[in-house]
Amino acid sequence: MAEVTEEDQNTKEALIALINKIHQDYEIWYARISKRNFRIWYGLQLGSLLCGFLTSYAAF
């Protein structure tokens, strides 16, 4: 098995740090976007429910 040089170790550590940074940033982005999508979906669902009630009231 080949020996791991100091340069290879630094590259490996740098790669691990980059992967961790991307992972953390992605989790924050994903949580924010998920909350926003849920709020938009919830608002649209309430709006469609309200439109149904208003339509039935107007038809009455």
mmCIF file of the N, C-alpha and C atoms, coordinates in Angstrom:
data_MODEL
# 
_entry.id   MODEL 
# 
loop_
_atom_site.group_PDB 
_atom_site.id 
_atom_site.type_symbol 
_atom_site.label_atom_id 
_atom_site.label_alt_id 
_atom_site.label_comp_id 
_atom_site.label_asym_id 
_atom_site.label_entity_id 
_atom_site.label_seq_id 
_atom_site.pdbx_PDB_ins_code 
_atom_site.Cartn_x 
_atom_site.Cartn_y 
_atom_site.Cartn_z 
_atom_site.occupancy 
_atom_site.B_iso_or_equiv 
_atom_site.pdbx_formal_charge 
_atom_site.auth_seq_id 
_atom_site.auth_comp_id 
_atom_site.auth_asym_id 
_atom_site.auth_atom_id 
_atom_site.pdbx_PDB_model_num 
ATOM 1   N N  . MET A 1 1  ? 0.840   -1.170 0.000  1.00 0.00 ? 1  MET A N  1 
ATOM 2   C CA . MET A 1 1  ? 0.000   0.000  0.000  1.00 0.00 ? 1  MET A CA 1 
ATOM 3   C C  . MET A 1 1  ? 0.890   1.240  0.000  1.00 0.00 ? 1  MET A C  1 
ATOM 4   N N  . ALA A 1 2  ? 0.514   2.238  -0.767 1.00 0.00 ? 2  ALA A N  1 
ATOM 5   C CA . ALA A 1 2  ? 1.327   3.446  -0.895 1.00 0.00 ? 2  ALA A CA 1 
ATOM 6   C C  . ALA A 1 2  ? 1.233   4.286  0.371  1.00 0.00 ? 2  ALA A C  1 
ATOM 7   N N  . GLU A 1 3  ? 2.340   4.963  0.672  1.00 0.00 ? 3  GLU A N  1 
ATOM 8   C CA . GLU A 1 3  ? 2.353   5.841  1.832  1.00 0.00 ? 3  GLU A CA 1 
ATOM 9   C C  . GLU A 1 3  ? 1.608   7.137  1.521  1.00 0.00 ? 3  GLU A C  1 
ATOM 10  N N  . VAL A 1 4  ? 0.972   7.687  2.531  1.00 0.00 ? 4  VAL A N  1 
ATOM 11  C CA . VAL A 1 4  ? 0.251   8.950  2.373  1.00 0.00 ? 4  VAL A CA 1 
ATOM 12  C C  . VAL A 1 4  ? 1.200   10.072 2.740  1.00 0.00 ? 4  VAL A C  1 
ATOM 13  N N  . THR A 1 5  ? 1.447   10.960 1.798  1.00 0.00 ? 5  THR A N  1 
ATOM 14  C CA . THR A 1 5  ? 2.347   12.079 2.058  1.00 0.00 ? 5  THR A CA 1 
ATOM 15  C C  . THR A 1 5  ? 1.587   13.197 2.757  1.00 0.00 ? 5  THR A C  1 
ATOM 16  N N  . GLU A 1 6  ? 2.351   14.177 3.253  1.00 0.00 ? 6  GLU A N  1 
ATOM 17  C CA . GLU A 1 6  ? 1.742   15.320 3.944  1.00 0.00 ? 6  GLU A CA 1 
ATOM 18  C C  . GLU A 1 6  ? 0.857   16.111 2.980  1.00 0.00 ? 6  GLU A C  1 
ATOM 19  N N  . GLU A 1 7  ? 1.285   16.236 1.744  1.00 0.00 ? 7  GLU A N  1 
ATOM 20  C CA . GLU A 1 7  ? 0.497   16.968 0.752  1.00 0.00 ? 7  GLU A CA 1 
ATOM 21  C C  . GLU A 1 7  ? -0.844  16.275 0.502  1.00 0.00 ? 7  GLU A C  1 
ATOM 22  N N  . ASP A 1 8  ? -0.816  14.943 0.398  1.00 0.00 ? 8  ASP A N  1 
ATOM 23  C CA . ASP A 1 8  ? -2.050  14.184 0.219  1.00 0.00 ? 8  ASP A CA 1 
ATOM 24  C C  . ASP A 1 8  ? -2.972  14.358 1.419  1.00 0.00 ? 8  ASP A C  1 
ATOM 25  N N  . GLN A 1 9  ? -2.396  14.374 2.618  1.00 0.00 ? 9  GLN A N  1 
ATOM 26  C CA . GLN A 1 9  ? -3.188  14.534 3.827  1.00 0.00 ? 9  GLN A CA 1 
ATOM 27  C C  . GLN A 1 9  ? -3.856  15.910 3.849  1.00 0.00 ? 9  GLN A C  1 
ATOM 28  N N  . ASN A 1 10 ? -3.115  16.936 3.456  1.00 0.00 ? 10 ASN A N  1 
ATOM 29  C CA . ASN A 1 10 ? -3.693  18.284 3.417  1.00 0.00 ? 10 ASN A CA 1 
ATOM 30  C C  . ASN A 1 10 ? -4.817  18.348 2.391  1.00 0.00 ? 10 ASN A C  1 
ATOM 31  N N  . THR A 1 11 ? -4.626  17.707 1.282  1.00 0.00 ? 11 THR A N  1 
ATOM 32  C CA . THR A 1 11 ? -5.662  17.681 0.257  1.00 0.00 ? 11 THR A CA 1 
ATOM 33  C C  . THR A 1 11 ? -6.897  16.953 0.775  1.00 0.00 ? 11 THR A C  1 
ATOM 34  N N  . LYS A 1 12 ? -6.686  15.856 1.470  1.00 0.00 ? 12 LYS A N  1 
ATOM 35  C CA . LYS A 1 12 ? -7.811  15.104 2.023  1.00 0.00 ? 12 LYS A CA 1 
ATOM 36  C C  . LYS A 1 12 ? -8.546  15.933 3.065  1.00 0.00 ? 12 LYS A C  1 
ATOM 37  N N  . GLU A 1 13 ? -7.805  16.604 3.936  1.00 0.00 ? 13 GLU A N  1 
ATOM 38  C CA . GLU A 1 13 ? -8.437  17.454 4.949  1.00 0.00 ? 13 GLU A CA 1 
ATOM 39  C C  . GLU A 1 13 ? -9.194  18.609 4.307  1.00 0.00 ? 13 GLU A C  1 
ATOM 40  N N  . ALA A 1 14 ? -8.616  19.186 3.272  1.00 0.00 ? 14 ALA A N  1 
ATOM 41  C CA . ALA A 1 14 ? -9.280  20.281 2.573  1.00 0.00 ? 14 ALA A CA 1 
ATOM 42  C C  . ALA A 1 14 ? -10.574 19.795 1.916  1.00 0.00 ? 14 ALA A C  1 
ATOM 43  N N  . LEU A 1 15 ? -10.519 18.606 1.347  1.00 0.00 ? 15 LEU A N  1 
ATOM 44  C CA . LEU A 1 15 ? -11.706 18.041 0.711  1.00 0.00 ? 15 LEU A CA 1 
ATOM 45  C C  . LEU A 1 15 ? -12.792 17.768 1.743  1.00 0.00 ? 15 LEU A C  1 
ATOM 46  N N  . ILE A 1 16 ? -12.409 17.226 2.886  1.00 0.00 ? 16 ILE A N  1 
ATOM 47  C CA . ILE A 1 16 ? -13.383 16.953 3.948  1.00 0.00 ? 16 ILE A CA 1 
ATOM 48  C C  . ILE A 1 16 ? -14.001 18.254 4.447  1.00 0.00 ? 16 ILE A C  1 
ATOM 49  N N  . ALA A 1 17 ? -13.179 19.290 4.620  1.00 0.00 ? 17 ALA A N  1 
ATOM 50  C CA . ALA A 1 17 ? -13.693 20.585 5.065  1.00 0.00 ? 17 ALA A CA 1 
ATOM 51  C C  . ALA A 1 17 ? -14.662 21.162 4.033  1.00 0.00 ? 17 ALA A C  1 
ATOM 52  N N  . LEU A 1 18 ? -14.331 21.032 2.765  1.00 0.00 ? 18 LEU A N  1 
ATOM 53  C CA . LEU A 1 18 ? -15.215 21.524 1.713  1.00 0.00 ? 18 LEU A CA 1 
ATOM 54  C C  . LEU A 1 18 ? -16.538 20.767 1.706  1.00 0.00 ? 18 LEU A C  1 
ATOM 55  N N  . ILE A 1 19 ? -16.484 19.475 1.837  1.00 0.00 ? 19 ILE A N  1 
ATOM 56  C CA . ILE A 1 19 ? -17.707 18.661 1.865  1.00 0.00 ? 19 ILE A CA 1 
ATOM 57  C C  . ILE A 1 19 ? -18.569 19.034 3.059  1.00 0.00 ? 19 ILE A C  1 
ATOM 58  N N  . ASN A 1 20 ? -17.958 19.225 4.221  1.00 0.00 ? 20 ASN A N  1 
ATOM 59  C CA . ASN A 1 20 ? -18.719 19.622 5.407  1.00 0.00 ? 20 ASN A CA 1 
ATOM 60  C C  . ASN A 1 20 ? -19.363 20.990 5.232  1.00 0.00 ? 20 ASN A C  1 
ATOM 61  N N  . LYS A 1 21 ? -18.637 21.932 4.633  1.00 0.00 ? 21 LYS A N  1 
ATOM 62  C CA . LYS A 1 21 ? -19.175 23.279 4.409  1.00 0.00 ? 21 LYS A CA 1 
ATOM 63  C C  . LYS A 1 21 ? -20.365 23.229 3.453  1.00 0.00 ? 21 LYS A C  1 
ATOM 64  N N  . ILE A 1 22 ? -20.220 22.498 2.370  1.00 0.00 ? 22 ILE A N  1 
ATOM 65  C CA . ILE A 1 22 ? -21.311 22.378 1.407  1.00 0.00 ? 22 ILE A CA 1 
ATOM 66  C C  . ILE A 1 22 ? -22.520 21.706 2.049  1.00 0.00 ? 22 ILE A C  1 
ATOM 67  N N  . HIS A 1 23 ? -22.266 20.680 2.841  1.00 0.00 ? 23 HIS A N  1 
ATOM 68  C CA . HIS A 1 23 ? -23.347 19.953 3.507  1.00 0.00 ? 23 HIS A CA 1 
ATOM 69  C C  . HIS A 1 23 ? -24.108 20.869 4.456  1.00 0.00 ? 23 HIS A C  1 
ATOM 70  N N  . GLN A 1 24 ? -23.401 21.658 5.237  1.00 0.00 ? 24 GLN A N  1 
ATOM 71  C CA . GLN A 1 24 ? -24.056 22.575 6.174  1.00 0.00 ? 24 GLN A CA 1 
ATOM 72  C C  . GLN A 1 24 ? -24.842 23.651 5.428  1.00 0.00 ? 24 GLN A C  1 
ATOM 73  N N  . ASP A 1 25 ? -24.235 24.227 4.397  1.00 0.00 ? 25 ASP A N  1 
ATOM 74  C CA . ASP A 1 25 ? -24.935 25.253 3.621  1.00 0.00 ? 25 ASP A CA 1 
ATOM 75  C C  . ASP A 1 25 ? -26.180 24.683 2.949  1.00 0.00 ? 25 ASP A C  1 
ATOM 76  N N  . TYR A 1 26 ? -26.091 23.474 2.433  1.00 0.00 ? 26 TYR A N  1 
ATOM 77  C CA . TYR A 1 26 ? -27.226 22.859 1.762  1.00 0.00 ? 26 TYR A CA 1 
ATOM 78  C C  . TYR A 1 26 ? -28.355 22.593 2.747  1.00 0.00 ? 26 TYR A C  1 
ATOM 79  N N  . GLU A 1 27 ? -28.021 22.139 3.954  1.00 0.00 ? 27 GLU A N  1 
ATOM 80  C CA . GLU A 1 27 ? -29.057 21.877 4.952  1.00 0.00 ? 27 GLU A CA 1 
ATOM 81  C C  . GLU A 1 27 ? -29.799 23.154 5.311  1.00 0.00 ? 27 GLU A C  1 
ATOM 82  N N  . ILE A 1 28 ? -29.071 24.245 5.493  1.00 0.00 ? 28 ILE A N  1 
ATOM 83  C CA . ILE A 1 28 ? -29.702 25.534 5.813  1.00 0.00 ? 28 ILE A CA 1 
ATOM 84  C C  . ILE A 1 28 ? -30.592 25.966 4.663  1.00 0.00 ? 28 ILE A C  1 
ATOM 85  N N  . TRP A 1 29 ? -30.096 25.869 3.433  1.00 0.00 ? 29 TRP A N  1 
ATOM 86  C CA . TRP A 1 29 ? -30.881 26.265 2.267  1.00 0.00 ? 29 TRP A CA 1 
ATOM 87  C C  . TRP A 1 29 ? -32.128 25.390 2.145  1.00 0.00 ? 29 TRP A C  1 
ATOM 88  N N  . TYR A 1 30 ? -31.966 24.096 2.326  1.00 0.00 ? 30 TYR A N  1 
ATOM 89  C CA . TYR A 1 30 ? -33.086 23.175 2.168  1.00 0.00 ? 30 TYR A CA 1 
ATOM 90  C C  . TYR A 1 30 ? -34.165 23.434 3.214  1.00 0.00 ? 30 TYR A C  1 
ATOM 91  N N  . ALA A 1 31 ? -33.773 23.677 4.441  1.00 0.00 ? 31 ALA A N  1 
ATOM 92  C CA . ALA A 1 31 ? -34.755 23.962 5.498  1.00 0.00 ? 31 ALA A CA 1 
ATOM 93  C C  . ALA A 1 31 ? -35.510 25.248 5.193  1.00 0.00 ? 31 ALA A C  1 
ATOM 94  N N  . ARG A 1 32 ? -34.804 26.269 4.743  1.00 0.00 ? 32 ARG A N  1 
ATOM 95  C CA . ARG A 1 32 ? -35.446 27.550 4.418  1.00 0.00 ? 32 ARG A CA 1 
ATOM 96  C C  . ARG A 1 32 ? -36.426 27.400 3.257  1.00 0.00 ? 32 ARG A C  1 
ATOM 97  N N  . ILE A 1 33 ? -36.023 26.728 2.220  1.00 0.00 ? 33 ILE A N  1 
ATOM 98  C CA . ILE A 1 33 ? -36.879 26.554 1.047  1.00 0.00 ? 33 ILE A CA 1 
ATOM 99  C C  . ILE A 1 33 ? -38.081 25.667 1.382  1.00 0.00 ? 33 ILE A C  1 
ATOM 100 N N  . SER A 1 34 ? -37.880 24.652 2.199  1.00 0.00 ? 34 SER A N  1 
ATOM 101 C CA . SER A 1 34 ? -38.987 23.774 2.585  1.00 0.00 ? 34 SER A CA 1 
ATOM 102 C C  . SER A 1 34 ? -40.044 24.541 3.365  1.00 0.00 ? 34 SER A C  1 
ATOM 103 N N  . LYS A 1 35 ? -39.612 25.386 4.293  1.00 0.00 ? 35 LYS A N  1 
ATOM 104 C CA . LYS A 1 35 ? -40.564 26.199 5.057  1.00 0.00 ? 35 LYS A CA 1 
ATOM 105 C C  . LYS A 1 35 ? -41.322 27.150 4.148  1.00 0.00 ? 35 LYS A C  1 
ATOM 106 N N  . ARG A 1 36 ? -40.612 27.775 3.216  1.00 0.00 ? 36 ARG A N  1 
ATOM 107 C CA . ARG A 1 36 ? -41.255 28.710 2.292  1.00 0.00 ? 36 ARG A CA 1 
ATOM 108 C C  . ARG A 1 36 ? -42.281 27.987 1.414  1.00 0.00 ? 36 ARG A C  1 
ATOM 109 N N  . ASN A 1 37 ? -41.911 26.826 0.898  1.00 0.00 ? 37 ASN A N  1 
ATOM 110 C CA . ASN A 1 37 ? -42.843 26.070 0.061  1.00 0.00 ? 37 ASN A CA 1 
ATOM 111 C C  . ASN A 1 37 ? -44.069 25.637 0.846  1.00 0.00 ? 37 ASN A C  1 
ATOM 112 N N  . PHE A 1 38 ? -43.885 25.240 2.103  1.00 0.00 ? 38 PHE A N  1 
ATOM 113 C CA . PHE A 1 38 ? -45.026 24.848 2.927  1.00 0.00 ? 38 PHE A CA 1 
ATOM 114 C C  . PHE A 1 38 ? -45.944 26.034 3.169  1.00 0.00 ? 38 PHE A C  1 
ATOM 115 N N  . ARG A 1 39 ? -45.389 27.204 3.449  1.00 0.00 ? 39 ARG A N  1 
ATOM 116 C CA . ARG A 1 39 ? -46.222 28.391 3.675  1.00 0.00 ? 39 ARG A CA 1 
ATOM 117 C C  . ARG A 1 39 ? -47.009 28.763 2.428  1.00 0.00 ? 39 ARG A C  1 
ATOM 118 N N  . ILE A 1 40 ? -46.362 28.709 1.280  1.00 0.00 ? 40 ILE A N  1 
ATOM 119 C CA . ILE A 1 40 ? -47.057 29.020 0.020  1.00 0.00 ? 40 ILE A CA 1 
ATOM 120 C C  . ILE A 1 40 ? -48.159 27.999 -0.228 1.00 0.00 ? 40 ILE A C  1 
ATOM 121 N N  . TRP A 1 41 ? -47.839 26.722 -0.068 1.00 0.00 ? 41 TRP A N  1 
ATOM 122 C CA . TRP A 1 41 ? -48.837 25.664 -0.276 1.00 0.00 ? 41 TRP A CA 1 
ATOM 123 C C  . TRP A 1 41 ? -50.004 25.831 0.682  1.00 0.00 ? 41 TRP A C  1 
ATOM 124 N N  . TYR A 1 42 ? -49.717 26.097 1.951  1.00 0.00 ? 42 TYR A N  1 
ATOM 125 C CA . TYR A 1 42 ? -50.763 26.248 2.963  1.00 0.00 ? 42 TYR A CA 1 
ATOM 126 C C  . TYR A 1 42 ? -51.665 27.436 2.627  1.00 0.00 ? 42 TYR A C  1 
ATOM 127 N N  . GLY A 1 43 ? -51.069 28.546 2.223  1.00 0.00 ? 43 GLY A N  1 
ATOM 128 C CA . GLY A 1 43 ? -51.853 29.726 1.844  1.00 0.00 ? 43 GLY A CA 1 
ATOM 129 C C  . GLY A 1 43 ? -52.746 29.458 0.640  1.00 0.00 ? 43 GLY A C  1 
ATOM 130 N N  . LEU A 1 44 ? -52.220 28.772 -0.339 1.00 0.00 ? 44 LEU A N  1 
ATOM 131 C CA . LEU A 1 44 ? -53.021 28.452 -1.522 1.00 0.00 ? 44 LEU A CA 1 
ATOM 132 C C  . LEU A 1 44 ? -54.153 27.480 -1.182 1.00 0.00 ? 44 LEU A C  1 
ATOM 133 N N  . GLN A 1 45 ? -53.900 26.531 -0.314 1.00 0.00 ? 45 GLN A N  1 
ATOM 134 C CA . GLN A 1 45 ? -54.950 25.602 0.098  1.00 0.00 ? 45 GLN A CA 1 
ATOM 135 C C  . GLN A 1 45 ? -56.063 26.333 0.850  1.00 0.00 ? 45 GLN A C  1 
ATOM 136 N N  . LEU A 1 46 ? -55.688 27.236 1.744  1.00 0.00 ? 46 LEU A N  1 
ATOM 137 C CA . LEU A 1 46 ? -56.701 28.014 2.461  1.00 0.00 ? 46 LEU A CA 1 
ATOM 138 C C  . LEU A 1 46 ? -57.489 28.899 1.503  1.00 0.00 ? 46 LEU A C  1 
ATOM 139 N N  . GLY A 1 47 ? -56.792 29.479 0.523  1.00 0.00 ? 47 GLY A N  1 
ATOM 140 C CA . GLY A 1 47 ? -57.476 30.309 -0.469 1.00 0.00 ? 47 GLY A CA 1 
ATOM 141 C C  . GLY A 1 47 ? -58.468 29.509 -1.292 1.00 0.00 ? 47 GLY A C  1 
ATOM 142 N N  . SER A 1 48 ? -58.106 28.327 -1.689 1.00 0.00 ? 48 SER A N  1 
ATOM 143 C CA . SER A 1 48 ? -59.028 27.511 -2.486 1.00 0.00 ? 48 SER A CA 1 
ATOM 144 C C  . SER A 1 48 ? -60.210 27.054 -1.637 1.00 0.00 ? 48 SER A C  1 
ATOM 145 N N  . LEU A 1 49 ? -59.979 26.750 -0.368 1.00 0.00 ? 49 LEU A N  1 
ATOM 146 C CA . LEU A 1 49 ? -61.072 26.380 0.527  1.00 0.00 ? 49 LEU A CA 1 
ATOM 147 C C  . LEU A 1 49 ? -62.030 27.559 0.724  1.00 0.00 ? 49 LEU A C  1 
ATOM 148 N N  . LEU A 1 50 ? -61.464 28.737 0.912  1.00 0.00 ? 50 LEU A N  1 
ATOM 149 C CA . LEU A 1 50 ? -62.283 29.938 1.072  1.00 0.00 ? 50 LEU A CA 1 
ATOM 150 C C  . LEU A 1 50 ? -63.090 30.224 -0.196 1.00 0.00 ? 50 LEU A C  1 
ATOM 151 N N  . CYS A 1 51 ? -62.491 30.046 -1.349 1.00 0.00 ? 51 CYS A N  1 
ATOM 152 C CA . CYS A 1 51 ? -63.215 30.255 -2.614 1.00 0.00 ? 51 CYS A CA 1 
ATOM 153 C C  . CYS A 1 51 ? -64.384 29.281 -2.730 1.00 0.00 ? 51 CYS A C  1 
ATOM 154 N N  . GLY A 1 52 ? -64.200 28.051 -2.310 1.00 0.00 ? 52 GLY A N  1 
ATOM 155 C CA . GLY A 1 52 ? -65.295 27.078 -2.344 1.00 0.00 ? 52 GLY A CA 1 
ATOM 156 C C  . GLY A 1 52 ? -66.436 27.486 -1.433 1.00 0.00 ? 52 GLY A C  1 
ATOM 157 N N  . PHE A 1 53 ? -66.120 27.944 -0.232 1.00 0.00 ? 53 PHE A N  1 
ATOM 158 C CA . PHE A 1 53 ? -67.163 28.400 0.687  1.00 0.00 ? 53 PHE A CA 1 
ATOM 159 C C  . PHE A 1 53 ? -67.888 29.636 0.153  1.00 0.00 ? 53 PHE A C  1 
ATOM 160 N N  . LEU A 1 54 ? -67.135 30.573 -0.388 1.00 0.00 ? 54 LEU A N  1 
ATOM 161 C CA . LEU A 1 54 ? -67.751 31.786 -0.928 1.00 0.00 ? 54 LEU A CA 1 
ATOM 162 C C  . LEU A 1 54 ? -68.631 31.474 -2.139 1.00 0.00 ? 54 LEU A C  1 
ATOM 163 N N  . THR A 1 55 ? -68.213 30.538 -2.974 1.00 0.00 ? 55 THR A N  1 
ATOM 164 C CA . THR A 1 55 ? -69.014 30.147 -4.125 1.00 0.00 ? 55 THR A CA 1 
ATOM 165 C C  . THR A 1 55 ? -70.323 29.480 -3.687 1.00 0.00 ? 55 THR A C  1 
ATOM 166 N N  . SER A 1 56 ? -70.226 28.619 -2.702 1.00 0.00 ? 56 SER A N  1 
ATOM 167 C CA . SER A 1 56 ? -71.460 27.962 -2.230 1.00 0.00 ? 56 SER A CA 1 
ATOM 168 C C  . SER A 1 56 ? -72.383 28.967 -1.543 1.00 0.00 ? 56 SER A C  1 
ATOM 169 N N  . TYR A 1 57 ? -71.826 29.941 -0.864 1.00 0.00 ? 57 TYR A N  1 
ATOM 170 C CA . TYR A 1 57 ? -72.634 30.959 -0.228 1.00 0.00 ? 57 TYR A CA 1 
ATOM 171 C C  . TYR A 1 57 ? -73.319 31.839 -1.278 1.00 0.00 ? 57 TYR A C  1 
ATOM 172 N N  . ALA A 1 58 ? -72.572 32.184 -2.341 1.00 0.00 ? 58 ALA A N  1 
ATOM 173 C CA . ALA A 1 58 ? -73.139 33.025 -3.400 1.00 0.00 ? 58 ALA A CA 1 
ATOM 174 C C  . ALA A 1 58 ? -74.235 32.264 -4.161 1.00 0.00 ? 58 ALA A C  1 
ATOM 175 N N  . ALA A 1 59 ? -74.105 30.953 -4.290 1.00 0.00 ? 59 ALA A N  1 
ATOM 176 C CA . ALA A 1 59 ? -75.090 30.165 -5.013 1.00 0.00 ? 59 ALA A CA 1 
ATOM 177 C C  . ALA A 1 59 ? -76.347 29.945 -4.168 1.00 0.00 ? 59 ALA A C  1 
ATOM 178 N N  . PHE A 1 60 ? -76.223 30.096 -2.884 1.00 0.00 ? 60 PHE A N  1 
ATOM 179 C CA . PHE A 1 60 ? -77.340 29.885 -1.987 1.00 0.00 ? 60 PHE A CA 1 
ATOM 180 C C  . PHE A 1 60 ? -78.285 31.036 -2.118 1.00 0.00 ? 60 PHE A C  1 
# 
